[in-house]
Structure formats: structure tokens, C-alpha cells
Amino acid sequence: MEKNYILPHLTKLLKSLVFNEFDIDFDVKLGSDEYGEKFNILVNLDPEVVCMSGDKYNPNITDFLYHLEDNIDKILPYINLEESRVKLIYKFMNEVEFSKKLRGMLMDALPKIYNRVELPKLIDADIRQHGTTYEFQIKFYFETPMDTETAIITRDVIEEYLPTFEDIYLSFNLR
């Protein structure tokens, strides 16, 4: 099937069978990688709705996104398209603003965290989208690397004080 024919049909199937439950903006573009031509499905997400720390958080969207790739794979046979030719890419709108919000929440909780866990001085926390997934990440950079056990304890304490950080990927500079 020719790519110019597939593109509008894939878009129509996605609108009517996959994205019909939620008002999520997406676009389908032709791209390529080392394995050949791909149909990139670009999904634009509002972190305020998708992330637990968001003011408009909707837990149903998290479940929808978790199953999205499987649901897309189910419609591909209708247009004779293989899963390997489709790539799902998530992009957060307002990523910078939401990152600042998460940083503020983290900085407010930091004194409590330091009271519970003996940690080296925090140099930086890089907060951004985790690759092309539908989650955020925080990469912590401490003055000296920590061991795995301390990182696990620190993660647990952060999630205790900031329970909405449960869906954020936390990464520590380890020894």
C-alpha cells in the first residue's frame, strides 16, 4: 500500500477507534530511521492532565496512555501496516513551566528530606520529559555519588513527602 494512501487512513482510524475517548492532540508524519520508512505518531500531552502533580490530573488518561501502543497495534492490520513501521512519540506541551512547578515542589520538600536521609549537597536537579515517553524525570546531581541503598531510601522518602511524584522517574548519580 502506498504511503500517501496509508497516511490519511491511519489518521482516520486513530481518530475514530483509538483517540475517540479523549481530546488528545496527535499528528501522523512520515519519517525514517536506520530500518527504513516509519509512520511517526506524535502525541501532544498536557502534563497538568497526565502527571499526578498536575492541577487537572486525570488518572484515566494514564491508563489510556499505558495501553495506547497495544491499541494502535490492533488497528494496523486494517491498513496492512506492520507494527515495526509505526513509532509512537510523546511530547509535552508547557514542559518548561511544568518542570519549574515540579522543581518548586521539590525545593519546598528538600529540608524535610534532608532531615530523614543523610545526603551530600544537592548540586542540581535536571527536570524534563523522560526521553519520548509520557512521563517526567528528575535527575539528581549530588556533590558526591551515592550508593544504591541510599538512592532507594531517598526515592521512598521523596515519594512519602511528595506522593504525586510517584509517576516521575527519579534518577540519582550513583557510585
FENHUNOR-V232027 format. One record per pair of residues at least 4 apart in sequence whose C-alpha atoms are under 8 Angstrom apart, sorted by the first residue. I is the first residue (numbers start at 1). J is the second residue. Records with the same first field share a line. If there is no record, write none. Layout:
I = J, J
This chain:
1 = 5, 6, 79, 80
2 = 6
3 = 7
4 = 8
5 = 9
6 = 10, 79
7 = 11, 28, 29, 30, 39
8 = 12
9 = 13, 79
10 = 14, 28, 76, 79
11 = 15, 27, 28
12 = 16
13 = 17, 18, 75
14 = 18, 19, 20, 72, 75
15 = 19, 20
16 = 20
17 = 75
18 = 68, 71, 72
19 = 23, 24
22 = 61
24 = 43, 44, 45
25 = 43, 44, 45
26 = 41, 42, 43, 44
27 = 41, 42, 43
28 = 39, 40, 41, 42
29 = 39, 40, 41, 42
30 = 37, 38, 39, 40
31 = 37, 38, 39, 40
32 = 36, 37, 38, 39
33 = 37, 38
36 = 85
37 = 85
38 = 84, 85, 86, 87
39 = 85, 86, 87
40 = 86, 87, 88, 89
41 = 86, 87, 88, 89
42 = 88, 89, 90, 91
43 = 88, 89, 90, 91
44 = 90, 91, 92, 93
45 = 49, 50, 90, 91, 92, 93, 134
46 = 50, 92, 93, 94
47 = 51, 54, 92, 93, 94, 95, 98
48 = 52, 53, 54, 55, 56, 57, 98
49 = 54, 55, 56, 57, 58, 61
50 = 54, 57, 58, 59, 61, 62, 134
51 = 57, 135, 164, 167
52 = 57, 58, 59, 164, 165, 166, 167
53 = 57, 102, 164, 165
58 = 62
59 = 63
60 = 64
61 = 65
62 = 66
63 = 67
64 = 68
65 = 69, 134
67 = 71
68 = 72
69 = 73, 88
70 = 74
71 = 75
72 = 76
73 = 77, 83
75 = 79
76 = 80, 81, 82, 83
77 = 81, 82
81 = 85
82 = 86
89 = 132, 133
90 = 132, 133, 134
91 = 129, 132, 133, 134
92 = 129, 134
94 = 98
95 = 99, 128, 129
96 = 100, 128
97 = 101
98 = 102
99 = 103, 127, 128
100 = 104
101 = 105
102 = 106, 127
103 = 107, 125, 127
104 = 108
105 = 109, 162
106 = 110, 162
107 = 111
109 = 113, 158, 161, 162
110 = 114
111 = 115
112 = 116, 161
113 = 117, 154, 157, 158, 161
114 = 118, 119
116 = 157
117 = 150, 153, 154, 157
119 = 146
120 = 142, 143, 144
121 = 142, 143, 144
122 = 140, 141, 142, 143
123 = 140, 141, 142, 143
124 = 140, 141, 142
125 = 138, 139, 140, 141
126 = 137, 138, 139, 140
127 = 136, 137, 138, 139
128 = 136, 137, 138
129 = 133, 134, 135, 136, 137
130 = 134, 135, 136, 137, 169
135 = 167, 168, 169
136 = 167, 168, 169
137 = 168, 169, 170, 171
138 = 168, 169, 170, 171
139 = 170, 171, 172, 173
140 = 170, 171, 172, 173
141 = 145, 172, 173
142 = 146, 172, 173
145 = 172, 173, 174, 175
146 = 150, 151, 172, 173, 174, 175
147 = 151, 174, 175
148 = 152, 174, 175
149 = 153
150 = 154
151 = 155, 172, 174
152 = 156
153 = 157
154 = 158
155 = 159, 170
156 = 160
157 = 161
158 = 162, 163, 165
159 = 163, 164, 165, 166
162 = 166
